[in-house]
Amino acid sequence: SFVCIGLSIIGPSQALVTVIKRDTFMSCDADPVRCTYKMVIGSKQTANIKKSKIFCDVGGSATVSVLIEVGKYTFKIKHTMGGKIRNIKSYKTEKAVDLKEDPDCSDMTTTTAAPSNVSTV
């Protein structure tokens, strides 16, 4: 019976640590900033807001929301560029299709068919 108790104590405390490096926009008319997201994900696919860390090349109090996909889940992280996490919400990726980042710069992409100074929407 000691083995079962030991496993039940160890099981919930195990966490998956994922490190993601990506470009993060503070505004759509500025160059993106390189950020590193260290996500500590628990057994119920929730991110531990106290153990997760964010490091950006540029600090500051500007708040952004980013979407990070890990396995079958997408995490929406609202944080300052200085690394303070405001909140983390988790969604199943298949249901996260309507989520947007803030700022949402997804319509800023240009195609080669259009002149270089025209953005396509």
C-alpha positions in Angstrom: 0.0 0.0 0.0 3.0 2.3 0.4 3.7 2.1 -3.3 0.2 3.3 -4.2 0.4 6.2 -1.8 3.9 7.2 -3.1 2.7 7.2 -6.7 -0.4 9.3 -5.9 1.8 11.9 -4.2 4.4 12.0 -7.0 1.8 11.9 -9.9 0.1 15.3 -9.5 3.3 17.1 -8.8 4.9 16.2 -12.1 4.8 18.9 -14.7 5.8 19.3 -18.3 8.2 22.2 -18.9 8.2 23.5 -22.5 10.4 26.4 -23.7 9.1 28.3 -26.8 11.0 31.1 -28.5 9.0 33.3 -30.8 8.5 36.9 -32.1 5.9 38.9 -30.2 4.4 42.1 -31.5 3.9 45.1 -29.2 2.1 46.9 -32.0 1.5 46.0 -35.6 3.6 49.0 -37.0 6.7 48.1 -34.9 9.2 45.3 -35.4 8.5 42.2 -33.4 10.4 41.5 -30.2 12.0 38.1 -29.5 10.4 36.5 -26.4 11.1 33.2 -24.6 8.2 31.4 -22.9 9.0 28.8 -20.3 5.7 27.1 -19.8 5.2 24.8 -16.8 2.1 22.6 -17.6 0.5 20.5 -15.0 -1.3 17.1 -15.3 -4.7 18.7 -16.1 -3.2 20.7 -19.0 -3.2 24.0 -17.1 -0.2 26.3 -17.0 1.2 27.1 -13.6 1.2 30.9 -13.6 3.7 31.1 -10.6 6.3 28.7 -12.1 6.0 29.8 -15.8 8.4 32.5 -16.9 8.6 35.0 -19.8 11.7 36.7 -21.0 11.6 39.4 -23.7 14.5 41.2 -25.4 12.7 44.5 -24.7 11.1 45.0 -21.3 8.4 47.4 -20.2 4.8 47.6 -19.0 3.1 47.2 -22.4 0.6 44.3 -22.2 0.2 41.8 -25.0 -1.8 38.5 -25.5 -0.1 35.6 -27.3 -1.2 32.2 -28.3 1.2 29.3 -27.6 0.3 25.8 -28.9 1.6 22.9 -26.9 0.4 19.4 -28.0 -3.4 19.3 -28.1 -3.8 22.6 -26.2 -3.5 26.2 -26.9 -2.6 28.7 -24.2 -3.6 32.3 -24.3 -1.1 34.2 -22.2 -1.6 37.8 -21.3 1.7 39.4 -20.1 3.7 42.5 -19.9 6.9 42.8 -22.0 8.8 42.9 -18.7 7.7 39.3 -18.1 4.8 39.8 -15.6 2.1 37.2 -16.4 -1.4 38.7 -16.0 -3.3 35.4 -16.8 -3.1 32.2 -18.7 -6.1 30.4 -20.2 -6.0 27.0 -21.7 -8.1 25.7 -24.6 -8.2 22.6 -26.7 -6.5 23.5 -29.9 -9.4 22.3 -32.0 -11.7 24.7 -30.3 -9.3 27.6 -30.3 -9.7 28.6 -33.9 -11.4 32.0 -33.1 -8.8 33.1 -30.6 -6.8 36.2 -31.5 -3.6 37.7 -30.3 -3.5 41.3 -29.0 -2.4 43.1 -30.9 -3.8 41.0 -33.8 -1.3 41.5 -36.6 -2.5 38.5 -38.7 -3.9 40.7 -41.4 -0.6 42.4 -41.9 0.8 39.7 -44.2 1.6 40.7 -47.8 1.5 38.4 -50.8 3.9 38.4 -53.8 0.9 39.0 -56.2 0.3 42.4 -54.6 2.6 45.4 -54.9 5.1 45.5 -52.0 3.5 48.5 -50.4 0.0 47.0 -50.3 -1.2 44.8 -47.5 -3.8 42.2 -48.3 -6.6 41.4 -45.9 
